[in-house]
Amino acid sequence: MSLKIEQSKKYMEEAELTLESAEAIFEKAKEEDKDLWANVVKSCYDAIEQAISSAISAKEEVIPIRHPDKIDKFSKLFEISKDLDEKISFWLGKRSSAQYVDIKDDKLSVPHELFSEEDAKKALDESKEIIEEIKILIEKMENNKNNKNDGN
């Protein structure tokens, strides 16, 4: 197994662990009535990005460092649906809001004040769907690769 394929598998393991972490944060926030929703959203995006990195590596390509570049490369390497592309782009747009205290329009933008339980639930649900779709794309690619190798 090549190092890139091994990297791909490890990235997917990290994506699944990060998603589990997001679920744990979600449950803790509900149990203790804490504003941890931004943390859930951030972890969900991180899990999506790790799955994207897994897919790029599965193609034995170099993984870009910048977040938008990863998404661009992923969408160019795989035939993804418009729906999947829109979901990934939506969560990329929420990433910095979930992580940084920024100044926007002369006001502070504070992560824990921006996101609700509903936002966090949506992030969890959609990140699970996105990761499953990415797993299917990787599996199809691997099957196609194996079928070509079997034909030789």
C-alpha positions as CSV (number, residue, x, y, z in Angstrom):
1,M,0.0,0.0,0.0
2,S,1.4,3.4,-1.0
3,L,1.9,6.1,1.6
4,K,-0.8,8.2,0.0
5,I,-3.3,5.4,0.3
6,E,-2.4,4.9,3.9
7,Q,-2.7,8.7,4.4
8,S,-6.2,8.6,2.9
9,K,-7.3,5.8,5.3
10,K,-5.9,7.7,8.3
11,Y,-7.6,10.9,7.2
12,M,-10.9,9.1,7.1
13,E,-10.3,7.7,10.5
14,E,-9.6,11.2,11.8
15,A,-12.8,12.5,10.1
16,E,-14.9,9.8,11.9
17,L,-13.2,10.6,15.2
18,T,-13.7,14.3,14.8
19,L,-17.4,13.8,14.0
20,E,-17.7,11.6,17.1
21,S,-16.1,14.5,19.0
22,A,-18.6,16.9,17.6
23,E,-21.5,14.7,18.7
24,A,-20.0,14.5,22.2
25,I,-19.8,18.3,22.4
26,F,-23.3,18.5,21.2
27,E,-24.6,16.2,23.9
28,K,-22.5,17.9,26.6
29,A,-24.0,21.3,25.5
30,K,-27.5,20.0,25.7
31,E,-26.9,18.3,29.1
32,E,-25.3,21.3,30.7
33,D,-27.2,24.0,28.8
34,K,-23.9,25.5,27.5
35,D,-23.3,27.6,24.4
36,L,-20.9,25.1,22.8
37,W,-22.7,25.2,19.4
38,A,-19.9,27.0,17.6
39,N,-17.5,24.2,18.7
40,V,-19.9,21.6,17.2
41,V,-20.0,23.5,13.9
42,K,-16.2,23.9,13.8
43,S,-15.6,20.2,14.6
44,C,-18.2,19.2,11.9
45,Y,-16.4,21.3,9.3
46,D,-13.0,19.9,10.4
47,A,-14.4,16.4,9.9
48,I,-15.7,17.3,6.4
49,E,-12.3,18.7,5.5
50,Q,-10.5,15.6,6.8
51,A,-12.8,13.5,4.6
52,I,-12.0,15.7,1.6
53,S,-8.3,15.3,2.4
54,S,-8.9,11.5,2.5
55,A,-10.4,11.6,-1.0
56,I,-7.6,13.8,-2.4
57,S,-5.0,11.5,-1.0
58,A,-6.9,8.4,-2.3
59,K,-6.3,9.8,-5.8
60,E,-2.6,10.0,-4.8
61,E,-2.6,13.8,-5.2
62,V,-1.0,16.4,-3.0
63,I,-3.4,17.9,-0.5
64,P,-3.5,21.7,-0.6
65,I,-3.0,23.6,2.6
66,R,-5.6,26.4,2.2
67,H,-9.2,25.4,3.0
68,P,-10.8,26.7,-0.2
69,D,-8.0,25.1,-2.3
70,K,-8.8,21.7,-0.8
71,I,-12.4,22.0,-1.8
72,D,-11.6,23.2,-5.3
73,K,-9.2,20.3,-5.8
74,F,-11.6,17.8,-4.4
75,S,-14.4,19.0,-6.7
76,K,-12.1,18.9,-9.7
77,L,-10.8,15.4,-8.9
78,F,-14.3,13.8,-8.3
79,E,-17.6,14.2,-10.1
80,I,-19.6,15.6,-7.2
81,S,-23.2,16.6,-7.2
82,K,-24.2,20.3,-7.1
83,D,-25.9,19.5,-3.8
84,L,-22.7,18.1,-2.3
85,D,-20.7,21.1,-3.6
86,E,-23.2,23.6,-2.1
87,K,-23.2,21.8,1.3
88,I,-19.4,21.8,1.5
89,S,-19.2,25.4,0.4
90,F,-21.9,26.4,2.9
91,W,-20.0,24.9,5.9
92,L,-16.7,26.4,4.6
93,G,-18.4,29.8,4.9
94,K,-19.3,29.1,8.5
95,R,-15.8,27.8,9.5
96,S,-14.2,31.1,10.4
97,S,-17.4,32.4,12.1
98,A,-17.3,29.3,14.3
99,Q,-13.6,29.8,15.2
100,Y,-12.6,33.4,15.3
101,V,-13.7,36.5,17.2
102,D,-13.8,38.9,14.2
103,I,-14.7,42.5,13.7
104,K,-17.4,42.8,11.1
105,D,-19.2,46.1,10.3
106,D,-17.6,47.7,13.4
107,K,-19.1,45.0,15.6
108,L,-17.6,42.0,17.3
109,S,-18.5,38.6,15.8
110,V,-18.3,36.1,18.7
111,P,-18.6,32.4,17.8
112,H,-20.6,31.2,20.8
113,E,-23.1,34.0,20.2
114,L,-23.6,33.3,16.6
115,F,-24.7,29.6,16.6
116,S,-27.7,27.9,18.0
117,E,-28.5,24.3,18.9
118,E,-30.4,24.1,15.6
119,D,-27.3,25.2,13.7
120,A,-25.2,22.6,15.5
121,K,-27.8,19.9,14.7
122,K,-27.8,20.9,11.1
123,A,-24.0,20.8,11.0
124,L,-24.0,17.3,12.5
125,D,-26.6,15.9,10.1
126,E,-25.1,17.4,7.0
127,S,-21.5,16.5,7.9
128,K,-22.6,12.9,8.4
129,E,-24.2,13.0,4.9
130,I,-21.2,14.6,3.3
131,I,-18.7,12.2,4.8
132,E,-20.8,9.2,3.7
133,E,-21.0,10.6,0.2
134,I,-17.2,11.1,0.2
135,K,-16.7,7.5,1.3
136,I,-18.9,6.3,-1.6
137,L,-16.9,8.4,-4.0
138,I,-13.6,6.9,-2.7
139,E,-15.0,3.4,-2.8
140,K,-16.2,3.9,-6.4
141,M,-12.8,5.2,-7.4
142,E,-11.1,2.2,-5.8
143,N,-13.4,-0.2,-7.4
144,N,-12.8,1.4,-10.8
145,K,-9.1,1.2,-10.2
146,N,-9.3,-2.5,-9.2
147,N,-11.4,-3.3,-12.2
148,K,-8.9,-1.7,-14.5
149,N,-6.1,-3.7,-12.8
150,D,-8.0,-6.9,-13.1
151,G,-8.4,-6.4,-16.9
152,N,-4.7,-6.3,-17.5
